[in-house]
């Protein structure tokens, strides 16, 4: 963050309004990816409650064991039918050896995203959030995130929230510190716009 603000002093007022925040990292691999999927389109409180119930199921965080579990057992934790199926496809890919998280860790951001989204059920946002919060990749900015679009538009005095393509061009200037920039604008969104609690991780 210090490097980002040093290189882009125009973001200092944004940081002042946003306030301090901490980097949050969580375990990667199957468990990490499932946790990202669990939190999609849910409030922080709901996602945490569902994740707590799911993670407490014996063997649920092991892809091979997950494949032996019934849909009813998984959905009883709060997973939707779609999330149950998505996680099942991912678990199968891991068991088959087509999804290798160790390989993900060796790839540059764009290649890592492309590798992850090549697997059914993993979209760009899911891949980007995984790389940010599980891999700790320093140069990711999820342009499809509505909170980020609104925060950037508001903080930079734009008439409207930028479209994904426009936001991508704006964020490109913050490379190689786009992870820090994303955290800054999420905090700005939560603090200044007061319309969200943040990401469910």
KOLLOPA-826711 format. One record per residue (C-alpha): residue in three letters; x, y, z. Coordinates in steps of 0.2 Angstrom, whole numbers, plus 5000, padded with zeros to 4 digits. Example, Ala and Ser with C-alpha at 12.3 -4.5 7.8 and 13.67 -1.06 7.14 Angstrom:
('ALA' (5062 4978 5039))
('SER' (5068 4995 5036))
! end
This chain:
('UNK' (5000 5000 5000))
('UNK' (5014 5012 5004))
('UNK' (5022 5008 4987))
('UNK' (5005 5011 4978))
('UNK' (5002 5028 4987))
('UNK' (5020 5033 4984))
('UNK' (5018 5030 4965))
('UNK' (5000 5037 4964))
('UNK' (4998 5051 4977))
('UNK' (4981 5055 4970))
('UNK' (4975 5039 4979))
('UNK' (4981 5046 4996))
('UNK' (4964 5056 4999))
('UNK' (4955 5039 4995))
('UNK' (4966 5030 5008))
('UNK' (4963 5044 5021))
('UNK' (4944 5042 5019))
('UNK' (4944 5023 5019))
('UNK' (4955 5021 5034))
('UNK' (4966 5007 5039))
('UNK' (4963 4989 5035))
('UNK' (4972 4972 5036))
('UNK' (4976 4959 5022))
('UNK' (4966 4944 5025))
('UNK' (4972 4927 5018))
('UNK' (4965 4910 5020))
('UNK' (4970 4892 5016))
('UNK' (4971 4888 4997))
('UNK' (4967 4872 4987))
('UNK' (4950 4864 4987))
('UNK' (4945 4871 5004))
('UNK' (4950 4889 4999))
('UNK' (4941 4888 4982))
('UNK' (4925 4881 4990))
('UNK' (4925 4895 5003))
('UNK' (4925 4908 4989))
('UNK' (4911 4899 4980))
('UNK' (4902 4898 4997))
('UNK' (4902 4917 4999))
('UNK' (4896 4921 4981))
('UNK' (4880 4932 4981))
('UNK' (4878 4931 5000))
('UNK' (4880 4943 5015))
('UNK' (4896 4941 5025))
('UNK' (4886 4934 5040))
('UNK' (4876 4922 5029))
('UNK' (4892 4916 5021))
('UNK' (4901 4913 5037))
('UNK' (4887 4904 5045))
('UNK' (4885 4892 5030))
('UNK' (4904 4889 5029))
('UNK' (4905 4885 5047))
('UNK' (4892 4872 5045))
('UNK' (4899 4865 5029))
('UNK' (4917 4865 5036))
('UNK' (4911 4855 5051))
('UNK' (4905 4840 5041))
('UNK' (4918 4826 5042))
('UNK' (4928 4825 5026))
('UNK' (4919 4839 5017))
('UNK' (4936 4848 5014))
('UNK' (4943 4833 5006))
('UNK' (4938 4832 4987))
('UNK' (4938 4813 4987))
('UNK' (4927 4812 5002))
('UNK' (4916 4826 4996))
('UNK' (4912 4816 4980))
('UNK' (4905 4802 4992))
('UNK' (4893 4814 5001))
('UNK' (4875 4816 4997))
('UNK' (4867 4831 4990))
('UNK' (4855 4832 5004))
('UNK' (4869 4832 5017))
('UNK' (4878 4846 5008))
('UNK' (4863 4857 5005))
('UNK' (4858 4855 5023))
('UNK' (4872 4867 5027))
('UNK' (4865 4880 5016))
('UNK' (4873 4877 5000))
('UNK' (4862 4880 4985))
('UNK' (4859 4866 4972))
('UNK' (4870 4876 4960))
('UNK' (4884 4877 4972))
('UNK' (4883 4859 4977))
('UNK' (4885 4854 4959))
('UNK' (4899 4867 4955))
('UNK' (4909 4860 4970))
('UNK' (4906 4842 4964))
('UNK' (4913 4846 4947))
('UNK' (4928 4855 4955))
('UNK' (4931 4840 4967))
('UNK' (4931 4828 4952))
('UNK' (4943 4838 4942))
('UNK' (4955 4838 4957))
('UNK' (4953 4819 4960))
('UNK' (4956 4817 4941))
('UNK' (4972 4827 4941))
('UNK' (4965 4840 4929))
('UNK' (4965 4854 4942))
('UNK' (4982 4857 4950))
('UNK' (4983 4871 4963))
('UNK' (5002 4869 4965))
('UNK' (5003 4874 4946))
('UNK' (4991 4889 4949))
('UNK' (5004 4895 4962))
('UNK' (5018 4896 4948))
('UNK' (5008 4905 4935))
('UNK' (5007 4924 4932))
('UNK' (4991 4932 4936))
('UNK' (4983 4932 4918))
('UNK' (4988 4914 4915))
('UNK' (4982 4908 4933))
('UNK' (4965 4916 4929))
('UNK' (4964 4907 4912))
('UNK' (4969 4891 4920))
('UNK' (4956 4892 4933))
('UNK' (4941 4898 4923))
('UNK' (4945 4884 4910))
('UNK' (4937 4872 4923))
('UNK' (4918 4872 4923))
('UNK' (4910 4882 4937))
('UNK' (4925 4894 4940))
('UNK' (4921 4911 4933))
('UNK' (4933 4926 4932))
('UNK' (4927 4934 4949))
('UNK' (4929 4917 4958))
('UNK' (4947 4915 4951))
('UNK' (4952 4932 4955))
('UNK' (4946 4931 4973))
('UNK' (4955 4915 4975))
('UNK' (4971 4922 4969))
('UNK' (4969 4937 4980))
('UNK' (4964 4929 4996))
('UNK' (4971 4911 4995))
('UNK' (4987 4914 4984))
('UNK' (4990 4931 4990))
('UNK' (4994 4937 4972))
('UNK' (4999 4955 4973))
('UNK' (4992 4961 4956))
('UNK' (4974 4956 4955))
('UNK' (4959 4968 4953))
('UNK' (4942 4960 4950))
('UNK' (4934 4972 4938))
('UNK' (4918 4963 4938))
('UNK' (4915 4967 4957))
('UNK' (4901 4979 4958))
('UNK' (4907 4986 4975))
('UNK' (4924 4990 4967))
('UNK' (4916 4998 4952))
('UNK' (4905 5009 4963))
('UNK' (4919 5013 4975))
('UNK' (4931 5018 4961))
('UNK' (4918 5029 4952))
('UNK' (4913 5038 4968))
('UNK' (4931 5040 4974))
('UNK' (4937 5047 4958))
('UNK' (4923 5058 4955))
('UNK' (4916 5050 4940))
('UNK' (4897 5052 4935))
('UNK' (4894 5034 4935))
('UNK' (4902 5018 4940))
('UNK' (4914 5013 4927))
('UNK' (4910 4998 4916))
('UNK' (4922 4983 4917))
('UNK' (4932 4987 4902))
('UNK' (4935 5005 4908))
('UNK' (4939 5000 4926))
('UNK' (4952 4987 4919))
('UNK' (4960 5002 4910))
('UNK' (4960 5012 4926))
('UNK' (4967 4998 4937))
('UNK' (4980 4994 4924))
('UNK' (4989 5010 4930))
('UNK' (4990 5003 4948))
('UNK' (5000 4987 4943))
('UNK' (5009 4979 4951))
('UNK' (5000 4984 4966))
('UNK' (4982 4980 4961))
('UNK' (4978 4969 4975))
('UNK' (4982 4983 4987))
('UNK' (4971 4995 4976))
('UNK' (4957 4983 4977))
('UNK' (4958 4981 4996))
('UNK' (4958 5000 4997))
('UNK' (4943 5003 4987))
('UNK' (4933 4989 4995))
('UNK' (4937 4997 5012))
('UNK' (4932 5014 5004))
('UNK' (4916 5006 4999))
('UNK' (4912 4999 5016))
('UNK' (4917 5015 5025))
('UNK' (4911 5029 5014))
('UNK' (4897 5022 5004))
('UNK' (4891 5011 5019))
('UNK' (4882 4999 5008))
('UNK' (4892 4983 5011))
('UNK' (4901 4973 5024))
('UNK' (4915 4968 5012))
('UNK' (4919 4951 5005))
('UNK' (4913 4935 5013))
('UNK' (4930 4928 5017))
! end
